[in-house]
């Protein structure tokens, strides 16, 4: 299952597309080996984050 990331260029909020994640707001997630095609963004994403909100069963939001 591939996890993908969506974010606007000027935003610190990142939507994480993670099918059937089962997470709740306040949970922590850790990413490694992120490959977004942007090395600076990859460096930011390869970290631990608190989930700030749940969008739906397949996506949630983190703040970088």
KOLTORVO-712597 format. One line per field, with one value per atom (N, C-alpha, C): residue number from 0; atom name; x negated, y, z negated. Coordinates in pm, 1 decimal. Each point is the difference from the previous one (the first is absolute). Layout:
k: c(NUM;...)
a: c(CA;...)
X: c(X;...)
Y: c(Y;...)
Z: c(Z;...)
This chain:
k: c(0;0;0;1;1;1;2;2;2;3;3;3;4;4;4;5;5;5;6;6;6;7;7;7;8;8;8;9;9;9;10;10;10;11;11;11;12;12;12;13;13;13;14;14;14;15;15;15;16;16;16;17;17;17;18;18;18;19;19;19;20;20;20;21;21;21;22;22;22;23;23;23;24;24;24;25;25;25;26;26;26;27;27;27;28;28;28;29;29;29;30;30;30;31;31;31;32;32;32;33;33;33;34;34;34;35;35;35;36;36;36;37;37;37;38;38;38;39;39;39;40;40;40;41;41;41;42;42;42;43;43;43;44;44;44;45;45;45;46;46;46;47;47;47;48;48;48;49;49;49;50;50;50;51;51;51;52;52;52;53;53;53;54;54;54;55;55;55;56;56;56;57;57;57;58;58;58;59;59;59;60;60;60;61;61;61;62;62;62;63;63;63)
a: c(N;CA;C;N;CA;C;N;CA;C;N;CA;C;N;CA;C;N;CA;C;N;CA;C;N;CA;C;N;CA;C;N;CA;C;N;CA;C;N;CA;C;N;CA;C;N;CA;C;N;CA;C;N;CA;C;N;CA;C;N;CA;C;N;CA;C;N;CA;C;N;CA;C;N;CA;C;N;CA;C;N;CA;C;N;CA;C;N;CA;C;N;CA;C;N;CA;C;N;CA;C;N;CA;C;N;CA;C;N;CA;C;N;CA;C;N;CA;C;N;CA;C;N;CA;C;N;CA;C;N;CA;C;N;CA;C;N;CA;C;N;CA;C;N;CA;C;N;CA;C;N;CA;C;N;CA;C;N;CA;C;N;CA;C;N;CA;C;N;CA;C;N;CA;C;N;CA;C;N;CA;C;N;CA;C;N;CA;C;N;CA;C;N;CA;C;N;CA;C;N;CA;C;N;CA;C;N;CA;C;N;CA;C;N;CA;C;N;CA;C;N;CA;C)
X: c(-84.4;84.4;-89.5;15.3;-79.9;68.7;-77.7;48.3;-44.7;92.6;-34.1;28.8;-62.3;10.5;48.8;86.0;49.6;-12.3;-56.2;-14.9;-12.6;49.5;-20.7;-140.8;-59.3;-137.2;-21.2;94.4;-16.2;66.4;29.0;71.4;-88.2;22.6;-69.0;86.5;124.7;89.0;-21.9;-10.7;-20.4;108.9;72.1;98.0;-72.8;17.6;-62.3;108.9;-18.0;95.1;-48.1;71.4;-41.9;125.2;25.5;123.5;27.2;121.9;47.3;-95.4;-44.1;-103.4;40.9;123.3;43.8;-52.3;-56.9;-58.4;106.1;-35.7;83.5;-87.8;63.6;-74.8;-78.3;-125.1;-87.6;-93.8;30.4;-92.1;-129.1;-106.5;-127.2;-29.8;-59.1;-44.7;-145.7;-75.0;-139.3;-18.7;-59.9;-25.9;-150.0;-37.0;-139.7;0.0;-105.0;-14.0;108.8;48.4;99.0;-61.8;78.4;-48.0;107.0;-6.4;100.0;-48.7;-128.1;-58.4;-63.3;12.9;-57.2;-87.6;-131.7;-90.3;15.9;29.2;21.2;125.4;106.4;122.7;-22.1;-73.5;-30.0;-68.5;-96.7;-71.7;96.6;92.0;99.1;93.0;39.3;98.4;-58.3;-128.4;-61.7;-20.5;111.6;4.6;123.4;15.6;120.7;91.9;129.8;98.9;122.7;64.2;129.8;106.2;100.4;110.9;88.9;17.7;77.2;149.8;36.3;142.4;16.2;119.4;35.1;91.7;-37.5;81.7;109.0;-40.4;92.0;-74.0;61.4;-62.0;-130.7;-27.3;-117.4;-100.6;24.3;-95.8;9.6;-111.1;-8.2;-99.0;-6.9;-83.7;-106.5;-123.3;-110.0;-48.4;-76.7;-60.4;-150.4;-66.7;-146.2;-63.3)
Y: c(-116.4;116.4;123.6;83.9;121.8;115.5;74.3;121.9;116.2;92.6;118.0;124.3;110.1;126.1;109.0;89.9;112.1;126.1;105.7;125.3;114.4;116.0;120.8;52.3;64.8;48.8;88.4;86.3;95.1;-44.4;-127.9;-50.8;-92.7;-1.4;-95.3;-122.8;2.9;-114.9;-96.7;-127.5;-104.0;-104.8;-29.5;-107.9;-129.2;-98.9;-130.6;-94.9;-56.3;-95.5;-140.1;-61.9;-126.8;-86.6;-87.5;-79.9;-73.7;12.6;-70.1;17.5;124.2;28.0;-32.6;17.7;-30.9;95.3;111.5;96.3;93.6;65.6;104.9;123.4;116.5;123.9;-12.4;41.8;-9.5;-119.3;-98.6;-112.6;52.6;-75.3;34.4;-97.7;53.4;-82.0;35.2;-98.3;21.7;-47.6;85.1;-32.9;-13.7;-93.0;-14.8;-35.4;35.2;-26.1;66.5;117.6;72.9;33.5;-16.1;28.9;78.9;131.8;87.2;60.8;-20.6;65.2;134.0;42.0;125.8;-33.1;7.3;-44.7;80.3;130.0;80.4;-47.2;-27.3;-49.8;-139.1;-84.2;-134.0;10.4;90.1;18.8;42.7;89.6;43.7;-113.5;-83.1;-104.6;-120.7;-24.2;-114.8;33.4;-2.3;44.3;-56.8;35.1;-37.2;121.1;-22.5;107.4;-41.9;99.3;-20.8;23.9;-84.4;17.7;111.5;106.1;114.7;-15.0;-70.4;-23.3;-119.8;-55.4;-113.6;51.9;-24.0;41.5;-103.3;-127.2;-110.7;-130.2;-114.2;-129.3;-23.3;80.1;-22.1;114.9;102.6;111.2;77.1;62.0;83.7;112.3;95.8;118.3;5.8;34.0;26.4;142.1;55.9;132.4;-15.9;51.1;-10.0;122.2)
Z: c(0.0;0.0;0.0;98.2;11.5;-71.0;-75.2;-64.7;87.0;28.6;78.2;-82.4;39.8;-72.7;93.9;-52.0;78.3;-84.9;59.9;-72.3;98.6;-39.8;80.0;-27.7;95.3;-11.0;-122.4;-32.1;-109.3;-129.7;-14.3;-117.3;-82.3;-131.0;-86.8;-26.2;46.1;-14.0;114.4;-33.5;100.3;-17.8;106.5;-3.3;33.7;-86.6;19.5;46.8;117.5;56.4;-35.8;-94.5;-59.9;-17.2;95.7;3.5;-129.9;-48.9;-121.1;-117.3;-25.1;-99.4;-143.8;-39.4;-136.0;-105.4;39.7;-93.5;-56.9;-110.7;-57.5;-20.5;-5.5;-22.1;-129.7;2.5;-115.7;5.7;84.6;19.1;63.5;-16.6;62.7;112.2;107.4;112.4;29.6;45.4;38.3;143.4;80.7;139.2;21.4;85.6;41.2;147.7;67.4;143.6;84.2;-43.9;80.5;134.8;105.9;133.5;73.8;-13.7;61.6;129.8;32.5;116.0;-35.0;-126.0;-48.2;-119.8;16.1;-107.2;-127.9;9.3;-121.3;-74.1;73.2;-62.2;-57.4;70.0;-52.6;-135.0;-13.1;-126.4;-110.1;30.8;-98.8;-41.2;95.8;-28.4;-72.4;13.1;-67.2;-147.2;-74.0;-138.1;-69.0;-128.0;-74.9;-7.4;16.4;-1.5;-80.2;-58.2;-62.5;106.9;2.8;94.0;-54.3;78.8;-46.5;25.7;106.1;27.3;92.2;-3.7;85.4;109.7;123.9;113.6;27.3;6.7;21.4;-31.5;30.7;-30.3;74.7;101.8;84.0;-1.1;-80.0;-4.7;-130.4;-35.6;-120.1;26.9;-92.4;19.3;-109.4;42.4;-92.5;27.9;-92.6;19.9;-2.8;105.0;5.3;-62.7)
